[in-house]
Amino acid sequence: MSDCILALAGNPNVGKSTIFNALTGMRQHIGNWPGKTVERKEGHVQVSGRTMTLVDLPGTYSLAARSLEEQIARDFIVRSQPKAVINVLDAANLERNLYLTAQLLETGARLILVLNMADVATSRGLVLNPHALSDELGCPAITMAASKGQGLAELRAALQGL
């Protein structure tokens, strides 16, 4: 079993399940609609010879627990206290996604920010500065295009320090 539990959290349709599948080698069904993942899914990821349990939480816009998805995500993060929360954000819609990030920071959880869909953001003319975001929020920030496998090595490197 694993001594390190990680959570994947973020808004619906930001690529959490794609990242989950890439890290675990599993083939969790990926949907492109809100509420697709309404329960948490678990898998294991190997990082530097360590087995870590990765929990893919339902997509949620906040931890206010107004829906079943929000309640599942909030309860897992607050009660299970994972070693880290991998907060997946849509890099092309950061403003909307950072509301959840602010709430996650308030829980005291250790965060790793993943600015997913960086390729889409760049194609729209947006300039991403993960270093500035990392400095401002006090947690690592990584750019990814998970559907293309880009940034996976950087995410694994961030997990090595846990």
Kinemage of the C-alpha trace (Angstrom):
@kinemage 1
@onewidth
@group {chain A} dominant
@subgroup {mainchain}
@vectorlist {calphas} color= white
{ca met a 1} P 0.000 0.000 0.000
{ca ser a 2} L 0.951 3.647 -0.149
{ca asp a 3} L 2.141 5.962 2.594
{ca cys a 4} L 1.444 8.996 0.428
{ca ile a 5} L -2.049 10.010 -0.673
{ca leu a 6} L -2.487 12.684 -3.338
{ca ala a 7} L -5.701 14.294 -4.541
{ca leu a 8} L -6.501 15.635 -8.012
{ca ala a 9} L -8.893 18.572 -7.684
{ca gly a 10} L -10.205 21.199 -10.062
{ca asn a 11} L -13.162 22.539 -11.987
{ca pro a 12} L -15.046 20.203 -14.329
{ca asn a 13} L -13.431 19.625 -17.729
{ca val a 14} L -9.904 20.786 -16.870
{ca gly a 15} L -8.247 17.431 -17.597
{ca lys a 16} L -8.055 15.809 -14.165
{ca ser a 17} L -8.955 12.348 -15.464
{ca thr a 18} L -6.494 12.676 -18.360
{ca ile a 19} L -3.718 13.443 -15.863
{ca phe a 20} L -4.941 10.614 -13.591
{ca asn a 21} L -4.729 8.138 -16.476
{ca ala a 22} L -1.303 9.410 -17.562
{ca leu a 23} L 0.143 9.068 -14.051
{ca thr a 24} L -1.468 5.755 -13.096
{ca gly a 25} L -1.524 3.969 -16.452
{ca met a 26} L -5.215 3.302 -15.884
{ca arg a 27} L -7.917 3.957 -18.422
{ca gln a 28} L -10.561 5.739 -16.404
{ca his a 29} L -13.396 6.847 -18.659
{ca ile a 30} L -12.943 10.446 -19.663
{ca gly a 31} L -16.062 12.509 -20.256
{ca asn a 32} L -16.450 16.049 -21.387
{ca trp a 33} L -19.465 17.140 -19.402
{ca pro a 34} L -20.007 18.490 -15.876
{ca gly a 35} L -20.614 15.843 -13.258
{ca lys a 36} L -18.957 13.025 -15.240
{ca thr a 37} L -16.901 11.947 -12.251
{ca val a 38} L -19.296 11.997 -9.315
{ca glu a 39} L -17.308 9.735 -7.076
{ca arg a 40} L -13.638 9.583 -6.373
{ca lys a 41} L -11.424 7.170 -8.300
{ca glu a 42} L -8.179 5.759 -6.922
{ca gly a 43} L -5.047 4.555 -8.635
{ca his a 44} L -1.358 4.258 -7.902
{ca val a 45} L 1.582 6.151 -9.315
{ca gln a 46} L 5.248 5.204 -9.033
{ca val a 47} L 7.603 8.085 -8.301
{ca ser a 48} L 11.275 7.399 -7.570
{ca gly a 49} L 10.509 3.865 -6.394
{ca arg a 50} L 7.672 4.994 -4.116
{ca thr a 51} L 4.057 4.054 -4.612
{ca met a 52} L 1.665 6.936 -4.128
{ca thr a 53} L -2.119 6.688 -4.071
{ca leu a 54} L -3.724 9.159 -6.441
{ca val a 55} L -7.387 10.088 -5.899
{ca asp a 56} L -9.266 11.700 -8.801
{ca leu a 57} L -11.965 13.848 -7.202
{ca pro a 58} L -15.129 15.025 -8.951
{ca gly a 59} L -14.899 18.357 -10.731
{ca thr a 60} L -15.987 21.221 -8.512
{ca tyr a 61} L -16.079 24.995 -8.745
{ca ser a 62} L -15.795 25.497 -4.984
{ca leu a 63} L -15.613 23.741 -1.639
{ca ala a 64} L -18.952 25.224 -0.533
{ca ala a 65} L -20.585 21.765 -0.795
{ca arg a 66} L -23.733 22.857 -2.588
{ca ser a 67} L -23.687 19.746 -4.782
{ca leu a 68} L -22.727 16.101 -4.332
{ca glu a 69} L -19.534 16.659 -6.338
{ca glu a 70} L -18.488 19.582 -4.138
{ca gln a 71} L -19.281 17.626 -0.975
{ca ile a 72} L -17.202 14.615 -2.051
{ca ala a 73} L -14.228 16.807 -2.993
{ca arg a 74} L -14.391 18.957 0.140
{ca asp a 75} L -14.854 16.036 2.512
{ca phe a 76} L -11.912 14.143 1.040
{ca ile a 77} L -9.555 17.128 1.160
{ca val a 78} L -10.567 18.234 4.665
{ca arg a 79} L -11.036 14.854 6.337
{ca ser a 80} L -8.427 12.687 4.593
{ca gln a 81} L -5.791 15.434 4.564
{ca pro a 82} L -3.845 14.166 1.542
{ca lys a 83} L -0.099 14.765 1.437
{ca ala a 84} L -0.720 17.145 -1.463
{ca val a 85} L -3.533 18.372 -3.681
{ca ile a 86} L -2.728 18.557 -7.368
{ca asn a 87} L -4.935 21.483 -8.353
{ca val a 88} L -5.595 21.242 -12.088
{ca leu a 89} L -6.572 24.513 -13.756
{ca asp a 90} L -7.618 25.354 -17.297
{ca ala a 91} L -4.748 27.618 -18.347
{ca ala a 92} L -7.020 29.396 -20.839
{ca asn a 93} L -9.511 30.294 -18.065
{ca leu a 94} L -7.357 30.958 -15.014
{ca glu a 95} L -9.542 33.640 -13.464
{ca arg a 96} L -12.526 31.274 -13.197
{ca asn a 97} L -10.355 28.423 -11.904
{ca leu a 98} L -8.451 30.389 -9.259
{ca tyr a 99} L -11.523 30.703 -7.017
{ca leu a 100} L -11.185 27.025 -6.087
{ca thr a 101} L -7.419 27.477 -5.741
{ca ala a 102} L -7.980 30.235 -3.171
{ca gln a 103} L -10.296 27.959 -1.195
{ca leu a 104} L -7.803 25.093 -1.349
{ca leu a 105} L -5.070 27.391 -0.034
{ca glu a 106} L -7.354 28.356 2.866
{ca thr a 107} L -7.600 24.678 3.912
{ca gly a 108} L -3.853 24.633 4.500
{ca ala a 109} L -3.415 21.803 2.002
{ca arg a 110} L -0.078 21.516 0.251
{ca leu a 111} L -0.780 22.433 -3.387
{ca ile a 112} L 0.829 21.695 -6.706
{ca leu a 113} L -0.763 23.821 -9.425
{ca val a 114} L -1.070 22.329 -12.890
{ca leu a 115} L -1.867 24.859 -15.605
{ca asn a 116} L -3.334 22.342 -18.027
{ca met a 117} L -4.314 23.048 -21.620
{ca ala a 118} L -1.358 25.416 -21.887
{ca asp a 119} L -1.344 24.751 -25.633
{ca val a 120} L -4.894 26.116 -25.915
{ca ala a 121} L -3.984 29.182 -23.841
{ca thr a 122} L -0.961 29.874 -26.034
{ca ser a 123} L -2.998 29.460 -29.229
{ca arg a 124} L -5.344 32.152 -27.880
{ca gly a 125} L -2.426 34.528 -27.406
{ca leu a 126} L -2.257 34.184 -23.623
{ca val a 127} L 1.140 34.295 -21.934
{ca leu a 128} L 1.527 31.977 -18.958
{ca asn a 129} L 4.017 32.722 -16.200
{ca pro a 130} L 4.011 29.733 -13.860
{ca his a 131} L 7.032 31.085 -11.950
{ca ala a 132} L 5.223 34.310 -11.027
{ca leu a 133} L 2.117 32.354 -10.029
{ca ser a 134} L 4.258 30.014 -7.932
{ca asp a 135} L 5.971 32.935 -6.221
{ca glu a 136} L 2.667 34.708 -5.548
{ca leu a 137} L 0.819 31.673 -4.144
{ca gly a 138} L 3.754 29.884 -2.507
{ca cys a 139} L 3.343 26.551 -4.276
{ca pro a 140} L 4.802 24.911 -7.370
{ca ala a 141} L 3.088 25.723 -10.681
{ca ile a 142} L 3.588 23.571 -13.773
{ca thr a 143} L 2.334 24.082 -17.318
{ca met a 144} L 0.909 21.050 -19.097
{ca ala a 145} L -0.893 19.912 -22.191
{ca ala a 146} L -1.937 16.589 -20.674
{ca ser a 147} L -3.775 15.377 -23.767
{ca lys a 148} L -0.439 15.588 -25.617
{ca gly a 149} L 1.676 14.239 -22.736
{ca gln a 150} L 3.456 17.572 -22.303
{ca gly a 151} L 4.494 18.530 -18.771
{ca leu a 152} L 4.080 15.054 -17.283
{ca ala a 153} L 7.802 14.768 -16.460
{ca glu a 154} L 7.660 18.121 -14.662
{ca leu a 155} L 4.671 16.986 -12.612
{ca arg a 156} L 6.443 13.751 -11.668
{ca ala a 157} L 9.480 15.826 -10.624
{ca ala a 158} L 7.274 17.957 -8.367
{ca leu a 159} L 5.896 14.782 -6.770
{ca gln a 160} L 9.409 13.529 -5.944
{ca gly a 161} L 9.755 16.082 -3.153
{ca leu a 162} L 6.714 14.789 -1.243
